[in-house]
Amino acid sequence: MNPTNQSITRRSFLHTGLAAGVWLGTASSITYAANANEEIGVGLIGCGGRGGQLMKYFMKIDGVKMAGFYDPDPGRAAATKKASKGNGTVHASLDDLMADDGIDAVIIATCNHWHCLAAIRAMEAGKDVYVEKPLSHSQWEGQQTVAAARKYNRICQMGTQQRSDPMQAEIKKFLHQDKALGEIQSARVNRYGQRGPIGKRTEPLVIDSKIDYNMWLGPAQDEPLYRNNLHYDWHWDWNTGSGEMGNWGVHVLDDVRNNVFQDKVSLPQRIIGGGGRVAWNDAGETPNVHFVYFDTGSIPVVIGLSNLKEIGSAKHPGPGSGYIAYCEGGRLEGQRGRAVAFDNDGKEIKSFKGSGGNDLHQQNFIDAVRSRDASSLNTEVQVGHDSTGWCNLANIAFRAGDTFSYAAAKEVSGEGGIWNSLLEETDKHLQSHDIKIESSEIKLSPMLTVDVESGQFVDDHAQQANGFLKREYRKGFEVPKLA
């Protein structure tokens, strides 16, 4: 990485546009760098719940002002501007926000399907970018976003805020430098968080006429919606979201990439996974039970995920949203803001206390905007792309799956102990909801092999899986090919 270190009086770029959903111009790549004392104007793209939270964190930082707001739902944009108690501009279009010379950096807190296109267009327009997780909706567009950061020499950080918690450095020292628990043998990742069904309408949802639905859709296909709510529940529709794997899974898998692998493993070499959307009979598509094995070539990793209630003795080990590093001399259980190490007898030997990373992560981004040193970012866009990649591949495994069978699951051999345990726990969990794991409701992929350098699937079953690496973009909202 070659950190940008350029400075001009103010950036000057050609006007670019998304008028009528079409990007009309080509922005210049002139780089603007704020000096240490200059006020940084921040624009917010996506003014929902997370956008409002992020605005509050950025507003705490000295020398930062909220300069602009855009949301396809104008009521949300107006309410967020009011909450800012400032004089930032509510822009009528994304085009206008991108052309606003008073905005130096943008926060992207849109639906997942907009993350990459918004980030690329912002960097093309000379803005630095803080983009919420997951970085991408598909693996291909994440590659283009990394390429955009390099082409336009921009600062781009993904919002996995745990990366900025100083506790992570303490954990890595404990595990790798001190080797207090010996060698790490395997890792288990958890996301067990109860949710509920999103409804299943007989007639398509009628979109509020005040919402610019063409812009809300952006790159996504215009398909009828049969859920009850437009906002938030887009997470559970493949057209716009990435399911719980991309919602919470990216946080906990990023922790494992950071603390267990120290970012030395970008993507797994092989993957097998499955699950189902069960019990609810709603309009959602993404799995509410999901289980995946990652072959990294070194330490095996599994992730178990469920949005169903845990009943009776059908419980998961470790934290509900976190990870377990199983080691020769015990285990470390980590989660947002805390971690505990145990010896092999289950005795607690050390605890770690953290902040969760909010405030610090946003400050880290602004510091990099000022210094123009992208290498100082805690979740630089390439790191974010790699961690998001695990989630994208896990979702592809589910989508490329067929009916689950234990015979097919035995493709995991050798160090499959954590995989077998995960399957047994998932089986018991499903049975508590009167669902059989070996049934048409549960899918399992074949073992998929990944070319880590290209990010493509290879060997058997590659054709179907590769079909999910890039989405079909709606005309006028195509992510440009830069890599």
QUIPE-V252140 format. One record per backbone hydrogen bond with DSSP energy under -1.0 kcal/mol. NH is the residue of the N-H (numbers start at 0). CO is the residue of the C=O. If there is no record, write none. Layout:
# QUIPE-V252140
<<NH CO> <NH CO>>
This chain:
# QUIPE-V252140
<<20 17> <21 18> <23 16> <37 34> <39 62> <41 64> <42 104> <43 67> <44 106> <45 69> <51 47> <52 48> <53 49> <54 50> <55 51> <56 52> <57 53> <58 54> <60 57> <63 60> <64 39> <66 41> <67 41> <68 88> <69 43> <75 72> <76 72> <77 73> <78 74> <79 75> <80 76> <81 77> <82 78> <83 79> <84 81> <88 66> <90 68> <96 92> <97 93> <98 94> <99 96> <102 99> <103 40> <104 40> <105 127> <106 42> <107 129> <108 44> <112 239> <113 110> <114 111> <117 113> <118 114> <119 115> <120 116> <121 117> <122 118> <123 119> <124 120> <125 122> <126 121> <127 103> <128 154> <129 105> <130 156> <131 107> <139 468> <141 137> <142 138> <143 139> <144 140> <145 141> <146 142> <147 143> <148 144> <149 145> <150 146> <151 147> <153 148> <156 128> <157 378> <158 130> <159 157> <160 158> <162 159> <163 160> <164 161> <167 164> <169 165> <170 166> <171 167> <172 168> <173 169> <174 170> <175 171> <177 172> <179 173> <181 178> <184 325> <185 325> <186 299> <187 323> <188 301> <189 321> <190 303> <191 319> <192 305> <194 306> <200 225> <204 224> <210 207> <211 71> <212 210> <215 211> <216 212> <217 213> <219 216> <222 220> <227 197> <232 230> <234 231> <235 232> <236 233> <239 236> <240 236> <242 234> <245 241> <246 242> <247 243> <248 243> <251 247> <252 248> <253 249> <254 250> <255 251> <256 252> <257 253> <258 254> <259 255> <260 255> <262 256> <263 260> <268 294> <269 294> <270 447> <271 292> <273 290> <274 442> <275 288> <282 198> <284 235> <285 235> <287 275> <288 275> <289 304> <290 273> <291 302> <292 271> <293 300> <294 269> <300 293> <301 186> <302 291> <303 188> <304 289> <305 190> <306 287> <313 310> <314 312> <321 189> <322 333> <323 187> <324 331> <325 185> <326 329> <327 182> <328 180> <330 341> <331 324> <332 339> <333 322> <334 337> <337 334> <338 351> <339 332> <340 349> <341 330> <342 346> <345 342> <348 340> <349 340> <351 338> <353 336> <359 357> <360 356> <362 358> <363 359> <364 360> <365 361> <366 362> <367 363> <368 364> <369 365> <370 366> <371 367> <375 372> <376 373> <380 155> <383 379> <384 380> <385 381> <386 382> <387 383> <388 384> <389 385> <391 387> <392 388> <393 389> <394 390> <395 391> <396 392> <397 393> <398 394> <399 395> <400 397> <401 443> <403 441> <408 404> <410 407> <411 408> <414 412> <415 413> <419 415> <420 416> <421 417> <422 418> <423 419> <424 420> <425 421> <426 422> <427 423> <428 424> <429 425> <430 426> <431 427> <432 429> <433 430> <434 429> <438 436> <441 438> <442 274> <443 401> <444 272> <447 270> <449 268> <450 455> <451 449> <454 450> <457 448> <461 458> <464 460> <465 461> <466 462> <467 464> <468 465> <473 218> <476 473>>
